[in-house]
């Protein structure tokens, strides 16, 4: 595998920004010009898949009412539909999105620009196993993740370049739009998160970390600032992790810098925004997530793709933190639980029937 590396530093009055990336993923490591880290810490290994966990709910577009609703039947019926042309029309960042059955309520989620894959699926010639085999042989044609859908939460298992939760939420909302279902599908990541409007109340911020993937509009700008490149060399780079470190570690406060990032950083392609900070003067410094899906996660390492659904289920069962997060999500006072999807008019057969009967322009 060919390595693609970035080593660069941007110096600012309050601190330094350093980036180190490879085709395997992002590595926090020593930069020759900055010498900011004492050792390597790998975020991904090729054999590993990272599983992130999210609660999901629906928000009515007019009333703003929010409902925790089980969408497993809706997604199952969408995937099983014979109208392949309808299912293959959805895109994200100009790439086709495909959702295929893997096992039970776990699905293979593919993002690809390769029209041959789309055509073969559309003609019924390829299934999930065929696509997995193609992607293993040539990763330039697309990437895949696994989505395990549960009654009010989901897990998504990703490798470095796999489609993420933002792409999956986009797919569900695009289906809703096409069927004129008047709800937004919203994911809420399971982790301890500091609300953005509380950043200004922090006592001190000592370090800030930003991770953006290749779909972020900031991605080519950061690369250009580091290298002067025109962006054509970005094809094999999945993400960048940027560390903002104060020059005076014990006394400097990066809270204004963090607030500026919260106010202006594009959310599209933003994987995480976190800070080493303390809320009160007497607190110890701790890592706080302001945005991101990374706090509550599992890592699975399997010998074969077919083992991934079972490995995801096992990882979820063994996570006490996940069980606690799910219960907290159910108890959210602004979310109404126990609502049946069909009671909200969310039924694949009904919504699709209305779509078929509508006159085409």
Buried (B, 14 or more C-beta within 10 A) or exposed (E): EEEBEBBBBBEEEBBBBBBBBBBBBBBBBBBEEBEBBEEEEEBBEEEBBBBBBBBBBBBEEEEEBBBBBBBBBBBBBBBEEEEEEBBBBBBBBEBBBBBBBBBEBBBBBBBBBBEEBBEBBBEEEBBBEBBBEBBEEEBEBBBBBBBBBBBBBBBBBBBBBBBBBBBBBBBBBBBBEBBEBBBBBBBBBBBEBBEEEEBEEBBBBBBBBBBBBBBBEBBBEBBEBBEEEEEEEBEBBBBBBBBBBBEEEEEBBBBEBBBEBBEEBEEEBBBBBBBBBBBEEEEEBEEBBBBBBBBBBBBBEBEEBEBBBBBBBEBBEEBEBBEEBBEEBBEBEEBBBEBEBBEBEBBBEEBBEEBEEEEEE
